[in-house]
Amino acid sequence: MSAGNSTTSPRLRENKTAILSGCGPGLGRDTALALARHGARVALLARSPSNLAAVARDLEALGAEVITIQADITSTEDCKRAAVTVAKHWGTIDVLVNNAFALGETKAFLDTDIDADWRTPFEVNLFGTLRLSQQIARHMCIAGFGSIIMINTLPVRTPIISNEFGAYAA
């Protein structure tokens, strides 16, 4: 940031590589755009090819370097493949932004079937996030640097909302 110019955004060091999981039309897209505007090369991960293509077009319109990887973070093999693909493509992985999520059923806790209603949110939001983080962290440890960012949600701090978003908030 230049001295005396408070409107200039700080930029990531040149050639930083960021991986974003869960690049959909909402927060994922906005996060991808922010990363690109700060000078990052962005690897987009999502299950949906249409989400990947739409967000990639938006980033390319900004002049950002972008690659897309269709992946499901509940799959260890997909997580390994994503990490290797990005590392081979750009040589480094500097930042992982864990944004992928599954909402699950929106019912009051006492009305939920724990096995049926909580399985998918936990597989994605907890185990999938940990699985992807572990694979990316392997590359970061070899390089000796890196940052992992966990995106969270309001229902974890708001009990009234949490009542109907139990699995998601948990």
LUMLUM-881594 format. One line per field, with one value per residue: chain; x, y, z of N, C-alpha, C, O in turn; residue in one letter. Coordinates in nm, 2 decimals. Example, Ala and Ser with C-alpha at 12.3 -4.5 7.8 and 13.67 -1.06 7.14 Angstrom:
REM LUMLUM-881594
unit <- (A, A)
n_xx <- (1.32, 1.28)
n_yy <- (-0.57, -0.22)
n_zz <- (0.78, 0.71)
ca_xx <- (1.23, 1.37)
ca_yy <- (-0.45, -0.11)
ca_zz <- (0.78, 0.71)
c_xx <- (1.32, 1.29)
c_yy <- (-0.33, 0.00)
c_zz <- (0.78, 0.79)
o_xx <- (1.42, 1.34)
o_yy <- (-0.33, 0.11)
o_zz <- (0.85, 0.80)
code <- (A, S)
END
This chain:
REM LUMLUM-881594
unit <- (A, A, A, A, A, A, A, A, A, A, A, A, A, A, A, A, A, A, A, A, A, A, A, A, A, A, A, A, A, A, A, A, A, A, A, A, A, A, A, A, A, A, A, A, A, A, A, A, A, A, A, A, A, A, A, A, A, A, A, A, A, A, A, A, A, A, A, A, A, A, A, A, A, A, A, A, A, A, A, A, A, A, A, A, A, A, A, A, A, A, A, A, A, A, A, A, A, A, A, A, A, A, A, A, A, A, A, A, A, A, A, A, A, A, A, A, A, A, A, A, A, A, A, A, A, A, A, A, A, A, A, A, A, A, A, A, A, A, A, A, A, A, A, A, A, A, A, A, A, A, A, A, A, A, A, A, A, A, A, A, A, A, A, A, A, A, A, A, A, A)
n_xx <- (0.08, 0.06, 0.20, 0.00, -0.22, -0.51, -0.70, -0.61, -0.59, -0.43, -0.20, -0.16, 0.15, 0.33, 0.24, 0.12, -0.05, -0.38, -0.62, -0.96, -1.23, -1.56, -1.67, -1.92, -2.22, -2.25, -2.10, -1.86, -1.80, -1.77, -1.55, -1.35, -1.33, -1.23, -0.98, -0.86, -0.86, -0.67, -0.44, -0.39, -0.33, -0.58, -0.72, -1.00, -1.23, -1.50, -1.80, -1.98, -1.97, -2.09, -2.09, -1.81, -1.73, -1.87, -1.77, -1.50, -1.51, -1.57, -1.34, -1.14, -1.22, -1.13, -0.87, -0.73, -0.52, -0.65, -0.75, -0.97, -1.10, -1.29, -1.42, -1.49, -1.49, -1.54, -1.42, -1.12, -0.94, -1.01, -0.94, -0.66, -0.59, -0.66, -0.48, -0.23, -0.26, -0.28, -0.03, 0.15, 0.07, 0.12, 0.34, 0.34, 0.15, -0.01, -0.22, -0.52, -0.86, -1.12, -1.43, -1.64, -1.95, -2.23, -2.56, -2.77, -3.06, -3.32, -3.44, -3.59, -3.38, -3.48, -3.65, -3.50, -3.34, -3.07, -2.88, -2.97, -3.01, -2.79, -2.56, -2.45, -2.40, -2.19, -2.00, -1.92, -1.88, -1.72, -1.55, -1.48, -1.37, -1.15, -1.02, -0.94, -0.78, -0.58, -0.45, -0.36, -0.21, 0.01, 0.16, 0.22, 0.37, 0.60, 0.69, 0.73, 0.57, 0.25, -0.11, -0.41, -0.75, -1.05, -1.38, -1.67, -2.00, -2.29, -2.50, -2.36, -2.31, -2.55, -2.80, -3.09, -3.12, -2.96, -3.11, -3.27, -3.08, -2.92, -2.73, -2.57, -2.48, -2.34)
n_yy <- (-0.12, 0.22, 0.50, 0.74, 0.69, 0.57, 0.43, 0.24, -0.11, -0.36, -0.59, -0.93, -1.10, -1.11, -1.37, -1.55, -1.84, -1.95, -2.17, -2.23, -2.38, -2.49, -2.31, -2.14, -1.96, -1.76, -1.66, -1.80, -1.73, -1.45, -1.45, -1.57, -1.37, -1.16, -1.27, -1.28, -1.01, -0.92, -1.01, -1.28, -1.60, -1.83, -2.13, -2.30, -2.50, -2.73, -2.92, -2.89, -2.84, -2.63, -2.42, -2.39, -2.31, -2.06, -1.89, -1.90, -1.76, -1.51, -1.44, -1.45, -1.24, -1.04, -1.06, -1.24, -1.53, -1.85, -2.18, -2.46, -2.72, -3.00, -3.14, -3.34, -3.28, -3.48, -3.70, -3.86, -3.92, -3.73, -3.50, -3.53, -3.54, -3.28, -3.12, -3.21, -3.14, -2.85, -2.79, -2.90, -2.74, -2.47, -2.48, -2.41, -2.39, -2.15, -2.05, -2.18, -2.17, -2.27, -2.32, -2.48, -2.63, -2.81, -2.78, -2.94, -3.08, -2.85, -2.84, -2.84, -2.94, -3.15, -3.28, -3.40, -3.67, -3.81, -3.98, -3.98, -3.70, -3.56, -3.67, -3.60, -3.31, -3.33, -3.49, -3.33, -3.06, -3.09, -3.34, -3.34, -3.09, -3.11, -3.32, -3.21, -3.00, -3.14, -3.26, -3.04, -2.91, -3.09, -3.02, -2.75, -2.78, -2.90, -2.69, -2.51, -2.30, -2.13, -2.07, -2.16, -2.10, -2.09, -2.08, -1.97, -1.97, -1.78, -1.92, -2.08, -1.91, -1.81, -1.91, -1.92, -1.93, -2.15, -2.36, -2.45, -2.51, -2.72, -2.94, -2.82, -2.59, -2.72)
n_zz <- (0.00, -0.08, 0.07, 0.23, 0.07, 0.13, 0.00, -0.16, -0.20, -0.01, -0.16, -0.24, -0.22, -0.52, -0.75, -0.56, -0.47, -0.44, -0.32, -0.35, -0.20, -0.27, -0.46, -0.54, -0.65, -0.45, -0.16, -0.22, -0.48, -0.44, -0.26, -0.43, -0.62, -0.46, -0.38, -0.63, -0.70, -0.52, -0.63, -0.64, -0.79, -0.87, -0.78, -0.84, -0.67, -0.69, -0.68, -0.89, -1.23, -1.37, -1.18, -1.14, -1.40, -1.43, -1.23, -1.29, -1.54, -1.45, -1.30, -1.49, -1.65, -1.49, -1.54, -1.40, -1.32, -1.35, -1.26, -1.29, -1.09, -1.08, -0.80, -0.52, -0.19, 0.00, -0.08, -0.05, -0.25, -0.45, -0.31, -0.28, -0.56, -0.63, -0.48, -0.58, -0.85, -0.84, -0.72, -0.91, -1.13, -1.06, -0.89, -0.62, -0.32, -0.15, -0.01, 0.14, 0.12, 0.29, 0.20, 0.12, 0.18, 0.33, 0.38, 0.49, 0.65, 0.74, 1.02, 1.35, 1.62, 1.79, 1.61, 1.43, 1.25, 1.35, 1.22, 0.95, 0.89, 0.97, 0.86, 0.60, 0.62, 0.82, 0.69, 0.48, 0.59, 0.81, 0.81, 0.53, 0.50, 0.67, 0.55, 0.29, 0.39, 0.51, 0.29, 0.14, 0.34, 0.35, 0.12, 0.19, 0.42, 0.32, 0.16, 0.36, 0.43, 0.44, 0.45, 0.60, 0.57, 0.74, 0.66, 0.83, 0.98, 1.06, 1.21, 1.40, 1.61, 1.69, 1.87, 1.83, 1.55, 1.51, 1.61, 1.40, 1.21, 1.29, 1.23, 1.03, 1.18, 1.38)
ca_xx <- (0.00, 0.14, 0.18, -0.10, -0.34, -0.58, -0.80, -0.54, -0.59, -0.30, -0.20, -0.08, 0.28, 0.32, 0.24, 0.06, -0.15, -0.49, -0.72, -1.09, -1.33, -1.70, -1.69, -2.06, -2.26, -2.26, -1.98, -1.75, -1.77, -1.72, -1.42, -1.27, -1.31, -1.14, -0.85, -0.80, -0.83, -0.55, -0.33, -0.37, -0.37, -0.69, -0.76, -1.14, -1.27, -1.64, -1.86, -2.06, -1.90, -2.14, -2.04, -1.67, -1.72, -1.92, -1.68, -1.38, -1.53, -1.57, -1.20, -1.07, -1.26, -1.05, -0.73, -0.67, -0.49, -0.74, -0.78, -1.08, -1.09, -1.41, -1.38, -1.58, -1.40, -1.57, -1.33, -0.97, -0.87, -1.03, -0.86, -0.52, -0.58, -0.67, -0.36, -0.12, -0.29, -0.24, 0.11, 0.21, 0.04, 0.18, 0.46, 0.33, 0.02, 0.02, -0.34, -0.64, -0.98, -1.22, -1.56, -1.74, -2.04, -2.36, -2.66, -2.85, -3.20, -3.35, -3.55, -3.55, -3.30, -3.56, -3.72, -3.41, -3.29, -2.93, -2.81, -3.01, -3.01, -2.66, -2.45, -2.39, -2.33, -2.06, -1.91, -1.87, -1.84, -1.61, -1.45, -1.43, -1.28, -1.02, -0.95, -0.88, -0.68, -0.46, -0.38, -0.30, -0.10, 0.13, 0.24, 0.26, 0.48, 0.72, 0.74, 0.77, 0.48, 0.11, -0.22, -0.54, -0.86, -1.18, -1.50, -1.77, -2.13, -2.37, -2.57, -2.28, -2.31, -2.69, -2.88, -3.22, -3.10, -2.90, -3.21, -3.32, -2.97, -2.83, -2.62, -2.49, -2.41, -2.24)
ca_yy <- (0.00, 0.33, 0.59, 0.85, 0.65, 0.47, 0.36, 0.13, -0.23, -0.44, -0.70, -1.05, -1.10, -1.16, -1.51, -1.63, -1.93, -1.97, -2.27, -2.20, -2.49, -2.45, -2.19, -2.13, -1.82, -1.66, -1.63, -1.86, -1.63, -1.32, -1.48, -1.59, -1.24, -1.09, -1.32, -1.23, -0.86, -0.90, -1.06, -1.43, -1.70, -1.89, -2.26, -2.32, -2.64, -2.74, -3.04, -2.84, -2.78, -2.50, -2.32, -2.37, -2.23, -1.93, -1.82, -1.89, -1.65, -1.38, -1.42, -1.43, -1.11, -0.95, -1.08, -1.34, -1.67, -1.94, -2.31, -2.52, -2.86, -3.06, -3.23, -3.36, -3.29, -3.60, -3.80, -3.84, -3.92, -3.60, -3.40, -3.55, -3.49, -3.13, -3.07, -3.24, -3.06, -2.71, -2.79, -2.91, -2.63, -2.34, -2.50, -2.38, -2.36, -2.06, -2.03, -2.26, -2.11, -2.38, -2.26, -2.58, -2.67, -2.87, -2.72, -3.04, -3.06, -2.74, -2.88, -2.83, -3.05, -3.26, -3.34, -3.46, -3.81, -3.78, -4.05, -3.94, -3.56, -3.50, -3.74, -3.52, -3.19, -3.36, -3.54, -3.21, -2.94, -3.13, -3.44, -3.30, -2.97, -3.16, -3.40, -3.12, -2.92, -3.23, -3.28, -2.91, -2.89, -3.17, -2.94, -2.63, -2.82, -2.92, -2.56, -2.43, -2.18, -2.14, -2.03, -2.22, -2.02, -2.17, -1.99, -2.02, -1.93, -1.72, -2.01, -2.13, -1.82, -1.76, -2.02, -1.93, -1.98, -2.29, -2.46, -2.51, -2.54, -2.79, -3.01, -2.72, -2.51, -2.81)
ca_zz <- (0.00, -0.09, 0.18, 0.21, -0.01, 0.21, -0.08, -0.23, -0.13, 0.00, -0.25, -0.20, -0.29, -0.66, -0.77, -0.46, -0.52, -0.35, -0.35, -0.29, -0.21, -0.26, -0.54, -0.60, -0.69, -0.34, -0.09, -0.29, -0.59, -0.38, -0.21, -0.54, -0.68, -0.37, -0.40, -0.76, -0.70, -0.44, -0.70, -0.63, -0.89, -0.80, -0.82, -0.79, -0.65, -0.66, -0.74, -1.00, -1.34, -1.41, -1.09, -1.18, -1.53, -1.41, -1.14, -1.37, -1.63, -1.37, -1.26, -1.62, -1.69, -1.42, -1.58, -1.31, -1.36, -1.28, -1.30, -1.22, -1.06, -1.03, -0.69, -0.40, -0.07, 0.08, -0.14, -0.02, -0.38, -0.51, -0.24, -0.32, -0.70, -0.63, -0.42, -0.67, -0.97, -0.82, -0.70, -1.04, -1.23, -1.02, -0.82, -0.48, -0.27, -0.05, 0.07, 0.12, 0.18, 0.30, 0.19, 0.08, 0.29, 0.30, 0.47, 0.55, 0.67, 0.83, 1.12, 1.49, 1.66, 1.84, 1.50, 1.33, 1.26, 1.35, 1.11, 0.81, 0.86, 1.00, 0.80, 0.49, 0.66, 0.88, 0.59, 0.40, 0.67, 0.91, 0.75, 0.40, 0.52, 0.73, 0.44, 0.20, 0.46, 0.53, 0.17, 0.11, 0.44, 0.31, 0.03, 0.26, 0.51, 0.23, 0.12, 0.48, 0.46, 0.39, 0.54, 0.58, 0.62, 0.76, 0.65, 0.92, 0.95, 1.17, 1.30, 1.51, 1.72, 1.71, 1.91, 1.77, 1.41, 1.52, 1.64, 1.28, 1.13, 1.39, 1.17, 0.97, 1.28, 1.45)
c_xx <- (0.09, 0.10, 0.09, -0.22, -0.41, -0.68, -0.73, -0.54, -0.46, -0.31, -0.12, 0.05, 0.26, 0.33, 0.20, -0.05, -0.25, -0.58, -0.85, -1.18, -1.47, -1.72, -1.83, -2.09, -2.26, -2.12, -1.85, -1.71, -1.71, -1.57, -1.32, -1.23, -1.21, -1.00, -0.78, -0.77, -0.71, -0.43, -0.30, -0.40, -0.47, -0.72, -0.90, -1.17, -1.42, -1.68, -1.93, -1.98, -1.96, -2.10, -1.89, -1.66, -1.76, -1.82, -1.55, -1.39, -1.52, -1.42, -1.12, -1.10, -1.18, -0.90, -0.66, -0.63, -0.58, -0.74, -0.90, -1.06, -1.22, -1.37, -1.48, -1.49, -1.43, -1.49, -1.19, -0.90, -0.89, -0.95, -0.71, -0.50, -0.58, -0.53, -0.24, -0.14, -0.24, -0.09, 0.19, 0.19, 0.12, 0.31, 0.45, 0.18, 0.04, -0.10, -0.45, -0.75, -1.09, -1.36, -1.67, -1.82, -2.16, -2.45, -2.73, -2.99, -3.22, -3.47, -3.49, -3.48, -3.38, -3.64, -3.63, -3.38, -3.14, -2.85, -2.84, -2.98, -2.87, -2.54, -2.38, -2.33, -2.19, -1.96, -1.84, -1.80, -1.72, -1.51, -1.39, -1.33, -1.14, -0.95, -0.88, -0.76, -0.56, -0.38, -0.30, -0.18, 0.02, 0.22, 0.30, 0.38, 0.61, 0.78, 0.78, 0.68, 0.34, 0.01, -0.34, -0.65, -0.99, -1.29, -1.61, -1.90, -2.20, -2.44, -2.49, -2.28, -2.45, -2.78, -3.02, -3.21, -3.05, -3.00, -3.26, -3.21, -2.87, -2.71, -2.52, -2.41, -2.31, -2.12)
c_yy <- (0.12, 0.43, 0.70, 0.81, 0.54, 0.39, 0.25, 0.00, -0.30, -0.55, -0.81, -1.04, -1.16, -1.31, -1.60, -1.72, -1.96, -2.08, -2.23, -2.32, -2.43, -2.32, -2.19, -1.98, -1.72, -1.63, -1.69, -1.77, -1.51, -1.34, -1.50, -1.45, -1.15, -1.14, -1.27, -1.08, -0.83, -0.96, -1.20, -1.50, -1.79, -2.03, -2.28, -2.47, -2.64, -2.88, -3.01, -2.78, -2.65, -2.39, -2.29, -2.28, -2.08, -1.84, -1.80, -1.77, -1.52, -1.34, -1.38, -1.29, -1.00, -0.96, -1.18, -1.47, -1.76, -2.08, -2.37, -2.67, -2.91, -3.16, -3.23, -3.38, -3.40, -3.72, -3.77, -3.84, -3.78, -3.49, -3.41, -3.50, -3.34, -3.07, -3.09, -3.15, -2.92, -2.70, -2.80, -2.80, -2.50, -2.36, -2.47, -2.37, -2.28, -2.04, -2.13, -2.19, -2.22, -2.31, -2.36, -2.61, -2.74, -2.83, -2.83, -3.00, -2.94, -2.78, -2.86, -2.96, -3.17, -3.33, -3.41, -3.61, -3.79, -3.85, -4.00, -3.79, -3.50, -3.56, -3.65, -3.39, -3.22, -3.41, -3.43, -3.11, -2.97, -3.22, -3.40, -3.18, -3.02, -3.24, -3.31, -3.04, -3.01, -3.25, -3.16, -2.89, -2.97, -3.09, -2.81, -2.67, -2.84, -2.78, -2.47, -2.31, -2.22, -2.10, -2.11, -2.14, -2.10, -2.06, -2.05, -1.95, -1.87, -1.82, -2.08, -2.04, -1.77, -1.88, -2.03, -1.98, -2.12, -2.39, -2.53, -2.55, -2.62, -2.86, -2.92, -2.63, -2.60, -2.83)
c_zz <- (0.00, 0.02, 0.14, 0.12, 0.05, 0.13, -0.16, -0.14, -0.12, -0.10, -0.20, -0.27, -0.43, -0.66, -0.66, -0.52, -0.41, -0.41, -0.28, -0.31, -0.21, -0.34, -0.61, -0.63, -0.57, -0.28, -0.16, -0.40, -0.54, -0.33, -0.32, -0.61, -0.59, -0.38, -0.53, -0.76, -0.61, -0.50, -0.70, -0.76, -0.81, -0.86, -0.75, -0.78, -0.62, -0.73, -0.87, -1.11, -1.38, -1.31, -1.12, -1.30, -1.51, -1.33, -1.22, -1.47, -1.57, -1.34, -1.39, -1.67, -1.61, -1.46, -1.49, -1.38, -1.28, -1.34, -1.22, -1.20, -1.00, -0.93, -0.59, -0.28, 0.02, 0.03, -0.12, -0.16, -0.45, -0.44, -0.28, -0.47, -0.71, -0.59, -0.52, -0.80, -0.95, -0.80, -0.83, -1.13, -1.19, -0.93, -0.67, -0.45, -0.14, 0.05, 0.04, 0.19, 0.17, 0.31, 0.16, 0.20, 0.24, 0.41, 0.55, 0.57, 0.76, 0.91, 1.26, 1.53, 1.71, 1.73, 1.40, 1.36, 1.24, 1.24, 0.98, 0.79, 0.89, 0.93, 0.69, 0.53, 0.74, 0.78, 0.51, 0.49, 0.76, 0.84, 0.62, 0.41, 0.58, 0.63, 0.34, 0.27, 0.48, 0.40, 0.12, 0.21, 0.41, 0.22, 0.10, 0.35, 0.43, 0.20, 0.24, 0.50, 0.40, 0.49, 0.50, 0.65, 0.63, 0.75, 0.75, 0.89, 1.08, 1.26, 1.41, 1.63, 1.76, 1.75, 1.85, 1.63, 1.42, 1.55, 1.51, 1.18, 1.21, 1.33, 1.10, 1.07, 1.36, 1.37)
o_xx <- (0.19, -0.01, 0.10, -0.30, -0.38, -0.74, -0.81, -0.50, -0.38, -0.42, -0.02, 0.06, 0.18, 0.41, 0.23, -0.12, -0.22, -0.62, -0.84, -1.21, -1.48, -1.78, -1.84, -2.00, -2.28, -2.04, -1.75, -1.59, -1.61, -1.49, -1.20, -1.12, -1.12, -0.91, -0.67, -0.67, -0.65, -0.33, -0.19, -0.49, -0.44, -0.75, -0.92, -1.15, -1.47, -1.61, -1.93, -1.91, -1.88, -2.07, -1.85, -1.58, -1.70, -1.80, -1.49, -1.30, -1.45, -1.38, -1.04, -1.02, -1.16, -0.82, -0.54, -0.70, -0.59, -0.72, -0.92, -1.00, -1.27, -1.30, -1.55, -1.42, -1.36, -1.49, -1.13, -0.81, -0.80, -0.89, -0.64, -0.40, -0.50, -0.48, -0.16, -0.04, -0.17, -0.03, 0.29, 0.29, 0.17, 0.37, 0.54, 0.10, 0.09, -0.08, -0.47, -0.74, -1.14, -1.40, -1.79, -1.77, -2.20, -2.42, -2.75, -3.03, -3.14, -3.58, -3.37, -3.51, -3.35, -3.69, -3.68, -3.39, -3.09, -2.77, -2.75, -2.94, -2.84, -2.43, -2.26, -2.21, -2.10, -1.84, -1.72, -1.68, -1.64, -1.40, -1.27, -1.23, -1.04, -0.82, -0.76, -0.65, -0.44, -0.26, -0.19, -0.08, 0.13, 0.34, 0.41, 0.47, 0.72, 0.90, 0.86, 0.72, 0.32, 0.04, -0.38, -0.64, -1.02, -1.30, -1.63, -1.92, -2.17, -2.44, -2.54, -2.25, -2.46, -2.83, -3.06, -3.29, -3.09, -2.98, -3.29, -3.23, -2.75, -2.60, -2.40, -2.29, -2.20, -2.03)
o_yy <- (0.13, 0.44, 0.75, 0.89, 0.42, 0.30, 0.17, 0.00, -0.29, -0.61, -0.79, -0.98, -1.25, -1.37, -1.72, -1.67, -2.00, -2.08, -2.20, -2.36, -2.33, -2.22, -2.24, -1.90, -1.60, -1.56, -1.62, -1.75, -1.46, -1.25, -1.44, -1.43, -1.08, -1.06, -1.23, -1.04, -0.72, -0.97, -1.25, -1.46, -1.83, -2.04, -2.27, -2.54, -2.56, -2.93, -3.09, -2.68, -2.56, -2.27, -2.17, -2.18, -1.99, -1.73, -1.69, -1.69, -1.42, -1.23, -1.29, -1.22, -0.89, -0.88, -1.19, -1.51, -1.74, -2.09, -2.32, -2.74, -2.87, -3.26, -3.13, -3.47, -3.43, -3.82, -3.67, -3.75, -3.73, -3.40, -3.31, -3.44, -3.29, -2.98, -3.00, -3.10, -2.86, -2.61, -2.74, -2.76, -2.44, -2.26, -2.51, -2.34, -2.32, -2.02, -2.16, -2.16, -2.26, -2.26, -2.32, -2.62, -2.73, -2.84, -2.82, -2.90, -2.92, -2.74, -2.85, -3.07, -3.29, -3.45, -3.46, -3.65, -3.76, -3.79, -3.98, -3.75, -3.39, -3.50, -3.63, -3.37, -3.15, -3.38, -3.43, -3.08, -2.89, -3.18, -3.41, -3.18, -2.97, -3.23, -3.34, -3.03, -2.96, -3.24, -3.16, -2.84, -2.93, -3.08, -2.77, -2.59, -2.80, -2.77, -2.38, -2.23, -2.31, -2.10, -2.12, -2.11, -2.17, -1.97, -2.18, -1.88, -1.91, -1.80, -2.12, -2.09, -1.69, -1.94, -2.14, -2.07, -2.21, -2.51, -2.65, -2.62, -2.60, -2.83, -2.93, -2.61, -2.55, -2.90)
o_zz <- (0.08, 0.07, 0.03, 0.10, 0.03, 0.17, -0.22, -0.02, -0.21, -0.11, -0.12, -0.38, -0.44, -0.60, -0.65, -0.61, -0.30, -0.52, -0.16, -0.42, -0.14, -0.29, -0.72, -0.63, -0.60, -0.35, -0.16, -0.42, -0.59, -0.34, -0.32, -0.64, -0.64, -0.38, -0.53, -0.81, -0.63, -0.44, -0.74, -0.83, -0.70, -0.98, -0.63, -0.87, -0.54, -0.81, -0.96, -1.09, -1.42, -1.35, -1.11, -1.30, -1.56, -1.37, -1.21, -1.49, -1.62, -1.35, -1.38, -1.73, -1.66, -1.41, -1.50, -1.47, -1.16, -1.46, -1.11, -1.29, -0.90, -0.96, -0.57, -0.27, 0.12, 0.09, -0.16, -0.17, -0.52, -0.51, -0.30, -0.49, -0.78, -0.65, -0.55, -0.85, -1.04, -0.86, -0.85, -1.21, -1.28, -0.90, -0.59, -0.53, -0.04, 0.17, -0.08, 0.31, 0.06, 0.41, 0.17, 0.31, 0.12, 0.53, 0.67, 0.52, 0.86, 0.88, 1.28, 1.48, 1.67, 1.76, 1.30, 1.47, 1.14, 1.17, 0.89, 0.68, 0.84, 0.93, 0.70, 0.49, 0.72, 0.80, 0.48, 0.48, 0.79, 0.82, 0.59, 0.34, 0.53, 0.62, 0.31, 0.21, 0.46, 0.41, 0.08, 0.17, 0.44, 0.24, 0.08, 0.37, 0.48, 0.20, 0.22, 0.59, 0.33, 0.61, 0.38, 0.77, 0.53, 0.84, 0.75, 0.80, 1.19, 1.38, 1.51, 1.74, 1.86, 1.66, 1.82, 1.59, 1.34, 1.51, 1.51, 1.08, 1.20, 1.37, 1.11, 1.05, 1.39, 1.42)
code <- (M, S, A, G, N, S, T, T, S, P, R, L, R, E, N, K, T, A, I, L, S, G, C, G, P, G, L, G, R, D, T, A, L, A, L, A, R, H, G, A, R, V, A, L, L, A, R, S, P, S, N, L, A, A, V, A, R, D, L, E, A, L, G, A, E, V, I, T, I, Q, A, D, I, T, S, T, E, D, C, K, R, A, A, V, T, V, A, K, H, W, G, T, I, D, V, L, V, N, N, A, F, A, L, G, E, T, K, A, F, L, D, T, D, I, D, A, D, W, R, T, P, F, E, V, N, L, F, G, T, L, R, L, S, Q, Q, I, A, R, H, M, C, I, A, G, F, G, S, I, I, M, I, N, T, L, P, V, R, T, P, I, I, S, N, E, F, G, A, Y, A, A)
END
